[in-house]
Amino acid sequence: MKATLLFSALAVVCGTQAYVLRLYEHANYKGDLIGSWDNAINGGTYCHNVNRGRENQVSSFIWTATKLCTAKFIDGRDCHGKMVGRSTGGWWKETLSADANDKIDSVEVTCL
């Protein structure tokens, strides 16, 4: 798993991706990877759903962006529902608060 984390960070730092997003089942980036996206986009808004059958199971995540990108973490599929977190730039979250733990079902990413 450490190799995956390193590769994710390197991809963004080297400029091959506009953002990298990884959602993990357990705290400290452990357990199953239940959502993973790399995007080399020029701008726009995108909605990413967690893998089917893995709703309400995200306990940690990695969010890294090279461009001005904002991630909104949503408690419903298709980016409909309550926002439980938000980050512009990057955010490596080892453990989620009680308000967000096991509640993320989709992530809306907007890049300028």
TORPA-4810 file (N, C-alpha, C, O; in nm, 3 decimals):
<nodes>
NODE_1_0.082_-0.119_0.000_0.000_0.000_0.000_0.087_0.125_0.000_0.049_0.226_-0.060_M
NODE_2_0.204_0.121_0.068_0.290_0.239_0.069_0.335_0.274_-0.072_0.351_0.392_-0.105_K
NODE_3_0.356_0.173_-0.155_0.394_0.200_-0.294_0.282_0.274_-0.366_0.309_0.364_-0.446_A
NODE_4_0.157_0.238_-0.339_0.043_0.306_-0.400_0.039_0.452_-0.357_0.015_0.541_-0.439_T
NODE_5_0.063_0.478_-0.229_0.064_0.615_-0.179_0.175_0.696_-0.244_0.154_0.810_-0.286_L
NODE_6_0.293_0.636_-0.253_0.406_0.706_-0.314_0.379_0.735_-0.460_0.405_0.845_-0.507_L
NODE_7_0.327_0.636_-0.534_0.297_0.655_-0.676_0.193_0.765_-0.694_0.205_0.848_-0.785_F
NODE_8_0.092_0.767_-0.610_-0.012_0.871_-0.619_0.048_1.009_-0.601_0.019_1.101_-0.679_S
NODE_9_0.130_1.024_-0.501_0.191_1.154_-0.475_0.285_1.194_-0.588_0.285_1.310_-0.630_A
NODE_10_0.364_1.100_-0.637_0.457_1.131_-0.745_0.385_1.170_-0.873_0.431_1.259_-0.945_L
NODE_11_0.274_1.105_-0.903_0.199_1.137_-1.025_0.153_1.282_-1.024_0.156_1.349_-1.127_A
NODE_12_0.111_1.329_-0.909_0.065_1.468_-0.899_0.183_1.564_-0.900_0.180_1.664_-0.972_V
NODE_13_0.286_1.534_-0.823_0.401_1.622_-0.815_0.469_1.636_-0.951_0.513_1.745_-0.987_V
NODE_14_0.478_1.528_-1.026_0.544_1.531_-1.157_0.456_1.595_-1.263_0.501_1.613_-1.376_C
NODE_15_0.333_1.628_-1.231_0.249_1.701_-1.323_0.173_1.615_-1.422_0.116_1.668_-1.518_G
NODE_16_0.170_1.484_-1.402_0.096_1.400_-1.496_-0.053_1.399_-1.468_-0.131_1.357_-1.553_T
NODE_17_-0.093_1.442_-1.351_-0.234_1.442_-1.314_-0.273_1.577_-1.255_-0.193_1.642_-1.188_Q
NODE_18_-0.397_1.619_-1.281_-0.449_1.739_-1.217_-0.485_1.708_-1.072_-0.467_1.791_-0.983_A
NODE_19_-0.536_1.586_-1.050_-0.563_1.544_-0.913_-0.561_1.392_-0.902_-0.579_1.319_-0.999_Y
NODE_20_-0.538_1.348_-0.778_-0.543_1.206_-0.743_-0.631_1.195_-0.620_-0.614_1.270_-0.523_V
NODE_21_-0.725_1.102_-0.623_-0.817_1.081_-0.512_-0.824_0.932_-0.483_-0.852_0.852_-0.573_L
NODE_22_-0.800_0.894_-0.357_-0.807_0.755_-0.313_-0.893_0.749_-0.187_-0.870_0.826_-0.093_R
NODE_23_-0.991_0.660_-0.184_-1.078_0.642_-0.067_-1.053_0.504_-0.009_-1.055_0.404_-0.082_L
NODE_24_-1.030_0.496_0.122_-0.997_0.370_0.188_-1.104_0.329_0.289_-1.173_0.413_0.347_Y
NODE_25_-1.115_0.199_0.306_-1.215_0.141_0.395_-1.188_0.170_0.542_-1.281_0.195_0.618_E
NODE_26_-1.062_0.168_0.583_-1.027_0.185_0.724_-0.938_0.309_0.744_-0.887_0.366_0.648_H
NODE_27_-0.921_0.347_0.868_-0.832_0.458_0.903_-0.689_0.424_0.861_-0.655_0.308_0.840_A
NODE_28_-0.607_0.527_0.850_-0.465_0.514_0.816_-0.441_0.448_0.681_-0.342_0.378_0.663_N
NODE_29_-0.532_0.472_0.586_-0.519_0.423_0.448_-0.509_0.271_0.442_-0.434_0.216_0.361_Y
NODE_30_-0.584_0.204_0.526_-0.581_0.057_0.531_-0.714_0.001_0.484_-0.811_0.074_0.464_K
NODE_31_-0.716_-0.129_0.466_-0.836_-0.196_0.417_-0.846_-0.182_0.266_-0.749_-0.146_0.199_G
NODE_32_-0.962_-0.211_0.214_-0.983_-0.206_0.069_-0.980_-0.063_0.017_-1.020_0.031_0.085_D
NODE_33_-0.931_-0.050_-0.105_-0.939_0.076_-0.178_-1.077_0.078_-0.242_-1.104_0.000_-0.334_L
NODE_34_-1.166_0.165_-0.194_-1.306_0.159_-0.239_-1.343_0.272_-0.334_-1.460_0.291_-0.367_I
NODE_35_-1.244_0.346_-0.376_-1.261_0.447_-0.479_-1.125_0.501_-0.516_-1.044_0.532_-0.429_G
NODE_36_-1.098_0.513_-0.646_-0.967_0.557_-0.691_-0.980_0.628_-0.825_-1.032_0.571_-0.921_S
NODE_37_-0.933_0.754_-0.831_-0.941_0.831_-0.955_-0.815_0.913_-0.974_-0.764_0.974_-0.880_W
NODE_38_-0.765_0.914_-1.096_-0.656_1.002_-1.140_-0.713_1.080_-1.257_-0.773_1.021_-1.347_D
NODE_39_-0.695_1.209_-1.257_-0.751_1.288_-1.366_-0.653_1.393_-1.414_-0.594_1.467_-1.336_N
NODE_40_-0.636_1.397_-1.544_-0.553_1.499_-1.609_-0.647_1.592_-1.686_-0.644_1.597_-1.808_A
NODE_41_-0.729_1.664_-1.612_-0.831_1.748_-1.675_-0.785_1.893_-1.682_-0.695_1.934_-1.609_I
NODE_42_-0.846_1.967_-1.767_-0.814_2.109_-1.781_-0.911_2.198_-1.705_-0.886_2.318_-1.691_N
NODE_43_-1.018_2.145_-1.659_-1.117_2.222_-1.586_-1.252_2.155_-1.594_-1.273_2.067_-1.678_G
NODE_44_-1.342_2.197_-1.508_-1.475_2.141_-1.508_-1.511_2.080_-1.375_-1.433_2.083_-1.280_G
NODE_45_-1.630_2.024_-1.369_-1.681_1.959_-1.248_-1.712_1.814_-1.279_-1.773_1.782_-1.381_T
NODE_46_-1.669_1.726_-1.189_-1.685_1.582_-1.207_-1.737_1.521_-1.079_-1.700_1.564_-0.969_Y
NODE_47_-1.822_1.420_-1.092_-1.874_1.348_-0.976_-1.819_1.206_-0.977_-1.829_1.136_-1.078_C
NODE_48_-1.762_1.164_-0.865_-1.708_1.029_-0.851_-1.785_0.957_-0.741_-1.791_1.005_-0.627_H
NODE_49_-1.842_0.842_-0.774_-1.910_0.759_-0.674_-1.815_0.653_-0.621_-1.729_0.605_-0.694_N
NODE_50_-1.831_0.616_-0.493_-1.755_0.502_-0.441_-1.800_0.377_-0.517_-1.906_0.376_-0.579_V
NODE_51_-1.718_0.273_-0.511_-1.753_0.148_-0.578_-1.887_0.097_-0.528_-1.918_0.107_-0.409_N
NODE_52_-1.967_0.042_-0.619_-2.100_-0.014_-0.583_-2.086_-0.116_-0.470_-1.995_-0.198_-0.469_R
NODE_53_-2.177_-0.107_-0.376_-2.175_-0.198_-0.262_-2.081_-0.154_-0.151_-2.073_-0.220_-0.047_G
NODE_54_-2.009_-0.044_-0.171_-1.914_0.005_-0.070_-1.957_0.139_-0.012_-1.876_0.210_0.047_R
NODE_55_-2.083_0.173_-0.030_-2.134_0.298_0.024_-2.120_0.299_0.176_-2.125_0.195_0.240_E
NODE_56_-2.102_0.417_0.232_-2.094_0.437_0.377_-1.982_0.356_0.442_-1.999_0.302_0.551_N
NODE_57_-1.867_0.347_0.374_-1.755_0.270_0.429_-1.622_0.345_0.426_-1.520_0.286_0.463_Q
NODE_58_-1.618_0.469_0.383_-1.491_0.543_0.374_-1.448_0.591_0.512_-1.524_0.659_0.582_V
NODE_59_-1.324_0.556_0.551_-1.272_0.599_0.681_-1.142_0.679_0.671_-1.099_0.738_0.770_S
NODE_60_-1.081_0.682_0.552_-0.963_0.767_0.530_-0.950_0.792_0.380_-1.006_0.718_0.299_S
NODE_61_-0.876_0.897_0.345_-0.860_0.926_0.202_-0.735_1.008_0.176_-0.677_1.070_0.266_F
NODE_62_-0.695_1.005_0.049_-0.587_1.089_-0.001_-0.645_1.174_-0.112_-0.708_1.123_-0.204_I
NODE_63_-0.624_1.304_-0.104_-0.670_1.398_-0.206_-0.552_1.493_-0.233_-0.511_1.568_-0.145_W
NODE_64_-0.500_1.488_-0.355_-0.387_1.571_-0.393_-0.417_1.635_-0.527_-0.463_1.568_-0.619_T
NODE_65_-0.392_1.764_-0.539_-0.421_1.835_-0.664_-0.308_1.930_-0.700_-0.251_1.996_-0.613_A
NODE_66_-0.276_1.936_-0.829_-0.175_2.030_-0.876_-0.238_2.158_-0.927_-0.173_2.263_-0.928_T
NODE_67_-0.361_2.151_-0.968_-0.431_2.270_-1.018_-0.524_2.319_-0.908_-0.536_2.257_-0.803_K
NODE_68_-0.588_2.431_-0.932_-0.685_2.481_-0.835_-0.810_2.395_-0.844_-0.900_2.421_-0.924_L
NODE_69_-0.813_2.292_-0.761_-0.925_2.197_-0.760_-0.983_2.191_-0.620_-0.910_2.201_-0.521_C
NODE_70_-1.113_2.176_-0.612_-1.184_2.162_-0.485_-1.257_2.029_-0.485_-1.322_1.992_-0.582_T
NODE_71_-1.246_1.957_-0.374_-1.319_1.832_-0.356_-1.424_1.852_-0.249_-1.394_1.900_-0.139_A
NODE_72_-1.548_1.813_-0.281_-1.656_1.815_-0.183_-1.695_1.670_-0.158_-1.729_1.597_-0.251_K
NODE_73_-1.690_1.628_-0.032_-1.721_1.492_0.007_-1.868_1.488_0.048_-1.910_1.558_0.140_F
NODE_74_-1.947_1.404_-0.022_-2.093_1.404_-0.012_-2.143_1.271_0.046_-2.085_1.166_0.019_I
NODE_75_-2.251_1.277_0.126_-2.304_1.156_0.188_-2.407_1.082_0.102_-2.473_0.991_0.152_D
NODE_76_-2.423_1.118_-0.024_-2.515_1.048_-0.115_-2.449_1.021_-0.249_-2.349_1.084_-0.283_G
NODE_77_-2.503_0.926_-0.324_-2.449_0.893_-0.455_-2.478_1.005_-0.556_-2.566_1.088_-0.535_R
NODE_78_-2.401_1.005_-0.663_-2.417_1.100_-0.773_-2.406_1.246_-0.727_-2.463_1.336_-0.788_D
NODE_79_-2.333_1.267_-0.619_-2.306_1.401_-0.564_-2.433_1.473_-0.520_-2.440_1.596_-0.523_C
NODE_80_-2.533_1.396_-0.478_-2.656_1.451_-0.421_-2.659_1.412_-0.274_-2.645_1.295_-0.240_H
NODE_81_-2.677_1.508_-0.189_-2.681_1.481_-0.046_-2.609_1.590_0.030_-2.580_1.697_-0.024_G
NODE_82_-2.580_1.562_0.155_-2.517_1.658_0.244_-2.365_1.653_0.227_-2.306_1.546_0.220_K
NODE_83_-2.302_1.770_0.221_-2.156_1.777_0.217_-2.103_1.753_0.358_-2.142_1.822_0.452_M
NODE_84_-2.012_1.654_0.372_-1.956_1.623_0.503_-1.810_1.668_0.514_-1.748_1.652_0.620_V
NODE_85_-1.755_1.723_0.406_-1.619_1.775_0.408_-1.586_1.843_0.277_-1.652_1.821_0.175_G
NODE_86_-1.483_1.928_0.282_-1.444_2.001_0.161_-1.296_2.037_0.171_-1.246_2.069_0.279_R
NODE_87_-1.227_2.032_0.057_-1.086_2.069_0.055_-1.048_2.129_-0.079_-1.091_2.082_-0.184_S
NODE_88_-0.969_2.234_-0.075_-0.909_2.291_-0.195_-0.760_2.263_-0.188_-0.696_2.290_-0.085_T
NODE_89_-0.704_2.211_-0.294_-0.562_2.176_-0.295_-0.542_2.031_-0.261_-0.569_1.944_-0.344_G
NODE_90_-0.495_2.002_-0.143_-0.471_1.864_-0.104_-0.505_1.839_0.042_-0.505_1.930_0.124_G
NODE_91_-0.533_1.715_0.071_-0.570_1.678_0.208_-0.552_1.529_0.223_-0.623_1.451_0.159_W
NODE_92_-0.458_1.487_0.304_-0.440_1.345_0.335_-0.502_1.326_0.473_-0.450_1.376_0.573_W
NODE_93_-0.611_1.254_0.478_-0.688_1.240_0.602_-0.677_1.097_0.652_-0.737_1.006_0.594_K
NODE_94_-0.600_1.076_0.760_-0.577_0.942_0.814_-0.701_0.883_0.880_-0.724_0.763_0.876_E
NODE_95_-0.779_0.969_0.940_-0.901_0.923_1.005_-1.006_1.034_0.997_-0.974_1.152_1.014_T
NODE_96_-1.128_0.997_0.971_-1.235_1.095_0.953_-1.305_1.124_1.085_-1.307_1.040_1.175_L
NODE_97_-1.363_1.241_1.095_-1.440_1.278_1.214_-1.567_1.194_1.221_-1.605_1.129_1.123_S
NODE_98_-1.631_1.196_1.335_-1.757_1.121_1.351_-1.863_1.171_1.254_-1.951_1.095_1.214_A
NODE_99_-1.855_1.299_1.216_-1.953_1.355_1.122_-1.936_1.303_0.980_-2.030_1.306_0.901_D
NODE_100_-1.815_1.254_0.947_-1.788_1.210_0.809_-1.756_1.062_0.797_-1.773_1.004_0.690_A
NODE_101_-1.709_0.998_0.905_-1.667_0.859_0.898_-1.781_0.768_0.852_-1.892_0.774_0.905_N
NODE_102_-1.751_0.685_0.755_-1.848_0.589_0.699_-1.972_0.658_0.642_-2.081_0.601_0.642_D
NODE_103_-1.956_0.782_0.593_-2.070_0.854_0.536_-2.047_0.903_0.393_-2.142_0.948_0.329_K
NODE_104_-1.925_0.895_0.342_-1.895_0.947_0.208_-1.938_0.845_0.103_-1.892_0.731_0.103_I
NODE_105_-2.025_0.888_0.012_-2.069_0.802_-0.098_-2.026_0.855_-0.234_-2.023_0.781_-0.332_D
NODE_106_-1.993_0.984_-0.241_-1.946_1.042_-0.367_-1.861_1.165_-0.337_-1.865_1.221_-0.228_S
NODE_107_-1.784_1.204_-0.438_-1.699_1.322_-0.426_-1.716_1.406_-0.552_-1.701_1.356_-0.664_V
NODE_108_-1.749_1.532_-0.532_-1.760_1.625_-0.644_-1.631_1.705_-0.653_-1.592_1.772_-0.558_E
NODE_109_-1.565_1.697_-0.768_-1.439_1.767_-0.790_-1.460_1.876_-0.894_-1.512_1.851_-1.003_V
NODE_110_-1.420_1.997_-0.860_-1.426_2.110_-0.953_-1.285_2.167_-0.967_-1.221_2.202_-0.868_T
NODE_111_-1.238_2.176_-1.092_-1.106_2.234_-1.121_-1.123_2.352_-1.214_-1.201_2.347_-1.309_C
NODE_112_-1.049_2.457_-1.187_-1.054_2.577_-1.271_-0.952_2.569_-1.382_-0.941_2.661_-1.463_L
</nodes>
